[in-house]
């Protein structure tokens, strides 16, 4: 079980900075009286427009986004995503980065506490082989640098926010890996479906070729029709190796995503299954709600807070520094005399340091951290706008691809009927061979396009779940996982953004 570390962020400085972000997202909830409004955050200096609603039509549901893959009702997809969250090497790398970030935070926090060191020694002296003497010493030394102007506290807070950003980045990595597994799985089932369609059409075309050869022997058609039929057969046969390549590559990609050698999943993935489709209701919320649940936005937010703390730390370096130190020890010629009061040696030292001249290095350090903070704020704004764009694009693609799928479904059924009728009439000598050739080609193309469109709709659904931030869970900021075990993929992430 992972260690749980209770974080306290409600000191006056950090609360005032977080209140700026809180106010920013609370203000989003007031936008529903107009199409869009300009959002200004005095604390961060961010200013950009947020739409009142999505431009594409949506179907709203109330289900959680945490395990969106369960909505596809495919046990194998569920197993693959679960394995990837457990064994994927990119996620494990992000987990080690998180542990590293928390260790750096603990190092920064240690600067606020005193240090204490102990030592012991025994010495024996001998002069010209005549006499000898012993000396025994036990010492304890301590030192404390009071954080009068908050430099150490700012350093700790900066490291703490950096760790929280790493925590959110781990959640974002989970989102990306889960989506990649889903998209690859859909691509695999699409290739398998199209392979089966090509094989079925190849069988039909081979039967047409045999009929054409019989009719040539009977003198009813010429060699032209036979060669055209043979060309159609071989053209369809040539698509099978390409589809088989796609099948194998997707199987290998899924194995890599789940942390396994390339050929490990070929057996369980070789059975052809239909492309899974998600439930019709999707938990699509208002734009401000999407900002609340996106892990990459939370990571960018913590980076802004960390950058501000580093500015405070750099400014505090201009101020005087104080230190308190001392030591106490025992020194005697024998161990028995160490308990004698006369053997005690002690000292106490107080110091102060004041920067006088550094060639402008401290001033430049403040300017450097200010530039870093500005970059973090711009990155935060970019993350917000990117999130809105991702959802808009995913909604647009899903709605249009669903319309295209319905039309291709009708076209596929009609093409299959036309091909069947054309073959019947050709066998009876009622239609020309060109009619058969054209209807068979149309059947193959429409069935292949319908299968691809069906897979594309499923892929659009996954991309929409990814854009909405699905695949991780945002919980209370007082329950942050510090040292995550590699086998546990769940991220507990703090919530700074208010629910609209």
C-alpha positions in Angstrom: 0.0 0.0 0.0 1.4 3.4 -0.9 2.3 5.9 1.7 -0.2 8.7 2.1 1.1 12.2 2.8 -1.1 14.9 4.2 -0.4 18.2 2.6 -1.3 21.5 4.2 -1.6 24.3 1.7 -3.5 26.9 3.6 -0.7 29.2 4.8 -1.5 32.8 4.0 0.8 33.3 0.9 -0.1 30.0 -0.9 -3.8 30.5 -0.1 -3.8 33.9 -1.7 -2.1 32.6 -4.8 -4.4 29.7 -5.1 -7.4 31.9 -4.6 -6.5 33.6 -7.9 -6.9 30.3 -9.7 -10.0 29.5 -7.7 -11.6 32.8 -8.6 -10.7 32.2 -12.3 -12.7 29.0 -12.5 -15.5 30.3 -10.3 -15.9 33.1 -12.8 -16.3 30.6 -15.6 -19.7 29.6 -14.1 -21.0 33.1 -14.8 -20.5 32.9 -18.5 -23.8 31.3 -19.5 -25.5 34.6 -20.3 -23.5 35.1 -23.5 -21.7 33.2 -26.2 -18.3 33.8 -24.7 -16.5 36.1 -22.3 -13.0 37.3 -21.6 -11.6 35.7 -18.5 -9.0 37.7 -16.6 -7.0 36.4 -13.6 -5.2 39.2 -11.8 -3.1 36.7 -9.9 -1.7 35.0 -13.0 -2.2 37.6 -15.6 -4.0 35.2 -17.9 -6.8 36.5 -20.2 -8.6 34.5 -22.8 -12.2 33.7 -23.9 -14.1 30.6 -22.8 -17.2 29.5 -24.8 -20.5 29.2 -23.0 -21.3 25.8 -24.6 -19.8 23.5 -27.2 -20.4 24.4 -30.8 -21.2 20.8 -31.8 -24.3 19.0 -30.5 -23.8 16.8 -27.5 -25.5 14.0 -25.6 -24.9 14.4 -21.9 -24.6 11.5 -19.5 -23.8 11.3 -15.8 -21.3 8.4 -15.7 -17.7 8.8 -14.6 -14.9 9.2 -17.1 -12.4 7.3 -14.9 -12.8 3.9 -16.6 -14.3 4.9 -19.9 -13.1 1.7 -21.6 -15.8 -0.2 -19.7 -18.4 1.6 -21.8 -17.3 -0.4 -24.8 -18.4 -3.7 -23.1 -15.4 -5.6 -24.4 -13.6 -7.7 -21.7 -10.5 -8.0 -23.8 -10.2 -4.2 -24.2 -10.7 -3.9 -20.4 -7.9 -6.4 -19.8 -5.5 -4.7 -22.2 -6.1 -1.2 -20.7 -5.7 -2.5 -17.1 -2.5 -4.3 -18.0 -1.1 -1.2 -19.7 -1.8 1.0 -16.6 0.0 -1.6 -14.5 2.9 -2.5 -16.7 3.5 0.2 -19.3 7.1 1.4 -19.1 6.2 5.0 -19.8 3.8 5.0 -16.8 6.4 3.4 -14.7 8.9 6.1 -15.7 6.4 8.8 -14.7 5.9 7.0 -11.4 9.7 7.1 -10.7 9.7 10.8 -11.6 6.9 11.4 -9.1 8.9 9.6 -6.4 11.9 11.7 -7.3 9.8 14.9 -7.1 8.6 14.0 -3.6 12.1 13.3 -2.5 13.2 16.7 -3.7 10.3 18.2 -1.8 11.5 16.5 1.4 15.0 17.7 0.9 13.7 21.3 0.6 11.5 20.9 3.7 14.6 19.7 5.7 16.1 23.1 5.3 13.5 24.5 7.8 14.7 22.2 10.6 17.9 22.3 12.7 20.7 19.9 12.1 22.4 17.9 14.8 25.6 15.8 14.5 27.4 13.6 17.0 31.0 12.2 17.1 33.2 10.2 19.4 36.9 9.5 19.4 39.6 7.7 21.4 43.3 8.7 21.2 46.4 7.0 22.7 49.7 8.9 22.7 53.2 7.4 23.4 56.5 9.4 23.5 59.9 7.6 23.0 58.5 4.4 24.4 58.6 5.8 27.9 55.1 6.7 28.8 51.6 6.8 27.3 48.4 8.8 27.7 44.8 8.4 26.5 42.3 11.0 25.4 38.6 10.3 25.0 36.1 12.7 23.5 32.3 12.8 22.8 30.9 15.7 20.9 27.5 16.9 19.7 27.2 19.9 17.3 24.0 21.6 16.1 23.2 24.4 13.7 20.0 26.2 12.8 19.3 28.8 10.1 16.0 30.6 11.1 13.8 31.2 8.1 13.2 34.8 9.0 12.3 36.0 5.5 10.7 32.8 4.1 13.4 31.7 1.6 13.4 28.1 2.8 9.6 28.0 3.0 9.3 29.3 -0.5 11.8 26.6 -1.6 9.7 23.9 0.1 6.5 25.2 -1.4 8.1 25.4 -4.9 9.3 21.8 -4.6 5.9 20.7 -3.2 4.0 22.3 -6.2 6.5 20.7 -8.5 5.7 17.3 -7.0 2.0 17.9 -7.4 2.6 18.9 -11.0 4.5 15.6 -11.5 1.6 13.8 -9.9 -0.8 15.4 -12.4 1.6 14.6 -15.2 1.5 11.0 -14.2 -2.3 11.2 -14.5 -1.9 12.8 -17.9 0.4 9.9 -18.9 -2.3 7.4 -17.9 -4.9 9.2 -20.0 -2.6 9.1 -23.0 -1.7 5.4 -22.6 -5.2 4.3 -22.0 -6.4 6.1 -25.1 -3.5 4.7 -27.2 -4.4 1.2 -26.1 -8.0 1.8 -27.1 -7.2 3.3 -30.5 -4.7 0.5 -31.3 -7.3 -2.1 -30.3 -9.9 -0.5 -32.5 -7.4 -0.4 -35.4 -6.7 -4.1 -34.9 -10.4 -5.0 -35.0 -10.8 -2.8 -38.0 -8.0 -4.5 -39.9 -9.4 -7.9 -39.0 -12.9 -7.0 -40.1 -11.6 -5.6 -43.4 -9.5 -8.7 -43.9 -12.6 -10.9 -43.5 -14.6 -8.6 -45.9 -11.8 -8.9 -48.5 -11.7 -12.7 -48.2 -15.4 -12.9 -48.6 -15.4 -10.7 -51.7 -12.4 -12.6 -53.0 -14.4 -15.9 -52.8 -17.3 -14.2 -54.7 -14.9 -12.9 -57.4 -13.3 -16.3 -57.8 -16.7 -17.8 -58.3 -17.4 -15.1 -60.9 -14.1 -16.0 -62.6 -15.0 -19.6 -62.8 -18.4 -18.8 -64.3 -16.8 -16.5 -66.9 -14.3 -19.2 -67.9 -17.2 -21.7 -68.4 -19.0 -19.2 -70.5 -15.9 -18.6 -72.5 -15.6 -22.3 -73.2 -19.3 -22.2 -74.3 -18.5 -19.4 -76.7 -20.7 -16.9 -74.8 -17.9 -14.4 -73.8 -14.5 -13.6 -75.0 -11.1 -13.7 -73.3 -11.5 -10.1 -72.5 -14.1 -10.8 -69.9 -12.0 -13.6 -68.4 -8.9 -11.4 -68.0 -11.0 -8.7 -66.5 -12.4 -11.1 -63.9 -8.9 -12.5 -63.2 -7.6 -8.9 -62.7 -10.4 -8.2 -60.2 -9.5 -11.4 -58.3 -5.8 -10.6 -58.1 -6.4 -7.0 -57.2 -8.5 -8.0 -54.2 -6.0 -10.8 -53.3 -3.3 -8.2 -53.2 -5.0 -6.3 -50.4 -4.8 -9.3 -48.0 -1.0 -9.0 -47.3 -1.4 -5.3 -46.5 -4.2 -6.0 -44.1 -2.3 -8.8 -42.5 0.6 -6.5 -41.9 -1.7 -4.0 -40.2 -3.1 -6.8 -38.0 0.4 -8.0 -36.9 1.7 -4.5 -36.3 -1.3 -3.6 -34.1 -0.9 -6.8 -32.1 2.8 -5.9 -31.6 1.9 -2.4 -30.6 -0.6 -3.6 -28.0 2.0 -5.9 -26.5 4.5 -3.0 -26.2 1.8 -0.8 -24.6 1.1 -3.5 -22.0 4.9 -4.0 -21.3 5.3 -7.4 -23.1 7.4 -8.7 -26.0 5.8 -8.2 -29.4 4.5 -11.8 -30.0 3.0 -12.3 -26.6 -0.6 -11.3 -27.5 -0.9 -12.9 -30.9 -2.8 -15.9 -29.6 -5.5 -14.0 -27.6 -5.9 -11.3 -30.3 -6.0 -13.6 -33.3 -9.7 -14.4 -32.9 -11.7 -12.0 -35.0 -14.2 -9.8 -33.1 -16.4 -6.9 -34.1 -15.2 -3.4 -33.6 -16.7 -2.4 -30.2 -18.9 0.7 -29.9 -19.4 2.8 -26.7 -22.7 3.7 -25.2 -24.6 6.5 -26.8 -24.6 8.7 -23.7 -21.3 10.4 -23.1 -20.5 12.5 -20.0 -19.9 15.7 -21.9 -19.9 18.7 -19.5 -19.8 22.4 -20.0 -16.3 23.8 -21.0 -15.4 24.9 -17.5 -16.1 21.4 -16.2 -13.7 20.0 -18.7 -11.0 22.4 -17.5 -11.5 21.0 -14.0 -11.0 17.3 -15.0 -8.0 17.6 -17.4 -4.8 16.4 -15.8 -2.5 18.4 -18.1 -4.2 21.6 -17.0 -3.7 20.8 -13.3 0.0 20.0 -14.0 0.4 23.4 -15.8 -1.4 25.1 -12.8 1.0 23.7 -10.3 3.9 24.7 -12.4 2.7 28.3 -12.2 2.4 28.1 -8.4 5.9 26.6 -8.2 7.4 29.3 -10.4 5.9 32.0 -8.1 7.4 30.4 -5.1 10.8 30.4 -6.7 10.4 34.2 -7.3 9.8 34.6 -3.6 12.8 32.5 -2.8 15.0 34.5 -5.2 13.8 37.8 -3.7 14.5 36.6 -0.1 18.2 36.0 -1.1 18.6 39.9 -1.1 17.9 40.0 2.7 20.1 39.2 5.7 20.6 35.7 6.8 20.9 34.5 10.4 22.3 31.3 12.0 22.6 29.8 15.4 25.1 27.1 16.2 26.7 25.4 19.1 28.4 22.4 20.4 28.7 20.4 23.6 31.3 17.7 24.3 33.1 15.6 26.9 36.8 15.3 26.9 38.8 13.2 29.5 41.9 11.1 29.8 39.8 8.0 30.7 36.3 6.8 30.1 35.5 7.0 33.8 36.3 10.7 33.9 33.9 11.5 31.1 31.1 11.8 33.6 33.0 14.3 35.6 31.5 17.8 35.3 34.9 19.3 34.6 35.2 17.3 31.4 32.3 19.3 29.7 33.2 21.6 26.9 30.5 23.8 25.3 30.2 26.7 22.9 27.4 28.8 21.3 27.8 30.8 18.1 25.3 33.3 16.5 25.9 34.7 13.1 24.5 37.1 10.6 25.3 37.5 6.9 24.3 40.4 4.6 24.8 40.4 0.8 26.8 43.5 -0.1 28.0 43.1 -3.7 27.5 40.2 -6.1 27.8 41.9 -9.5 24.0 41.8 -9.9 23.7 38.0 -9.7 20.8 38.0 -7.2 18.9 40.6 -9.2 19.4 38.5 -12.4 18.2 35.4 -10.5 14.9 37.2 -9.7 14.6 38.3 -13.3 15.3 34.7 -14.4 12.6 33.3 -12.1 10.1 35.9 -13.3 10.7 34.9 -16.9 10.2 31.2 -15.9 6.9 32.2 -14.2 5.7 34.1 -17.3 6.5 31.0 -19.4 4.6 28.8 -17.0 1.5 31.1 -17.1 1.6 31.1 -20.9 1.9 27.3 -20.9 -1.1 27.2 -18.6 -3.2 29.3 -20.9 -2.1 27.2 -23.9 -3.2 24.0 -22.0 -6.6 25.5 -21.4 -7.1 26.5 -25.0 -5.8 23.2 -26.2 -8.2 21.4 -24.0 -11.2 23.3 -25.4 -9.9 22.7 -29.0 -9.5 19.0 -28.4 -13.0 18.6 -27.2 -14.5 20.7 -30.0 -12.5 18.7 -32.6 -13.5 15.4 -31.1 -17.2 16.3 -31.0 -17.2 17.6 -34.5 -15.5 14.4 -35.8 -17.8 12.1 -33.9 -21.0 13.8 -35.1 -20.0 13.9 -38.7 -18.5 10.4 -38.8 -21.7 9.0 -37.3 -23.7 10.6 -40.1 -21.2 9.2 -42.6 -21.5 5.7 -41.0 -25.3 5.8 -41.4 -25.1 6.6 -45.1 -22.4 4.0 -45.8 -24.5 1.4 -44.0 -27.3 2.0 -46.5 -24.9 2.0 -49.4 -23.3 -1.2 -48.2 -26.6 -3.1 -48.0 -27.6 -1.8 -51.5 -24.3 -2.7 -53.0 -24.5 -6.2 -51.7 -28.0 -6.6 -53.1 -27.0 -5.2 -56.4 -24.0 -7.6 -56.7 -26.2 -10.6 -55.8 -28.8 -9.6 -58.5 -26.1 -8.9 -61.1 -24.5 -12.3 -60.6 -27.9 -14.1 -60.9 -28.7 -12.3 -64.1 -25.2 -12.8 -65.5 -25.5 -16.6 -64.9 -28.7 -16.5 -66.8 -27.2 -14.4 -69.6 -29.4 -11.4 -69.0 -26.7 -8.8 -68.3 -23.3 -7.9 -69.6 -20.2 -8.9 -67.6 -19.3 -5.3 -67.1 -22.3 -5.0 -64.8 -21.1 -7.8 -62.7 -17.6 -6.4 -62.6 -18.8 -3.0 -61.5 -21.3 -4.2 -58.9 -18.7 -6.5 -57.3 -16.2 -3.7 -57.1 -18.8 -1.4 -55.6 -19.7 -4.0 -53.0 -16.1 -4.4 -52.0 -15.5 -0.7 -51.7 -18.6 0.2 -49.8 -18.3 -2.7 -47.4 -14.7 -1.8 -46.7 -15.6 1.9 -46.3 -18.4 1.0 -43.9 -16.1 -1.1 -41.8 -13.5 1.7 -41.7 -16.2 4.3 -40.8 -17.5 2.1 -38.0 -14.0 1.8 -36.6 -13.5 5.6 -37.0 -16.6 6.3 -34.9 -15.2 4.1 -32.1 -11.9 5.9 -32.4 -13.7 9.3 -32.3 -15.4 8.2 -29.1 -12.0 7.3 -27.5 -10.5 10.6 -28.6 -13.4 12.4 -27.1 -12.9 10.6 -23.8 -9.3 11.5 -23.9 -10.1 15.2 -24.7 -12.5 15.2 -21.7 -9.7 14.0 -19.4 -11.0 10.5 -19.0 -8.7 7.8 -17.5 -7.7 9.3 -14.2 -9.3 10.4 -11.0 -9.0 13.8 -9.3 -9.5 13.5 -5.5 -8.9 15.7 -2.5 -5.6 17.5 -2.3 -5.2 16.2 1.3 -4.8 12.6 -0.1 -1.8 12.7 -2.3 0.1 9.5 -3.1 3.7 10.1 -2.3 5.5 6.9 -3.0 3.4 5.0 -5.6 4.0 1.3 -5.9 4.8 0.4 -9.6 1.8 -2.0 -9.7 -0.8 0.6 -8.7 -1.9 2.8 -11.6 -4.5 4.9 -9.8 -3.5 8.6 -9.3 -4.9 10.6 -6.4 -4.8 14.2 -7.6 -5.6 17.4 -5.7 -8.5 19.5 -6.8 -7.8 23.3 -7.1 -10.4 24.1 -9.7 -13.9 24.8 -8.4 -16.8 22.9 -9.9 -19.0 25.3 -11.8 
